[in-house]
């Protein structure tokens, strides 16, 4: 952030270079995510996982039991990553094109790229790390502003309780 304040954005060549950096960064991230999707589909791990998904914050709903496969779970997580990247592109585009802010272009060229390499899917399917410990599915849901999105429970008692409560239990394909 401090470095972006020193960049002379009033120079059209520098501004075009930063724009090119931003586009290149997003193309690299899209390429990484497409490669991850290819690896997920190639492995097609049909191991069944069960977990209890917490209700949305502030809602009065009961926790939902989810039964899915690792393949379907990974694809769902990948869709979430793609959606987050598209939201970021949309926000930066509005800030740059409509409000004429230029600093976010430089900052958002680096931070999402770093975040892509820190995601569990990339660690497992690209970097070859084992899916054990903190990397064991299902992953903890990250909430807004770094707050936890609720505890995902995988113990047998919680799963049976959620299935009996009548909410969830349907297998996601």
Secondary structure, 3 states (H helix, E strand, C coil): CHHHHHCCCCCHHHHHHHHHHHHHHHHHHHHHHHHHHHHHHHHCCCCEEEEEECCCCCCCCCCEEEEEEHHHHHHHHHHHHHHHHHHHHHHHHHHHHHCCCCHHHHHHHHHHHHHHHHCHHHHHHCCCCCCCHHHCCCCCCECHHHCECCCCECCHHHHHHHHHCCCEEEECC
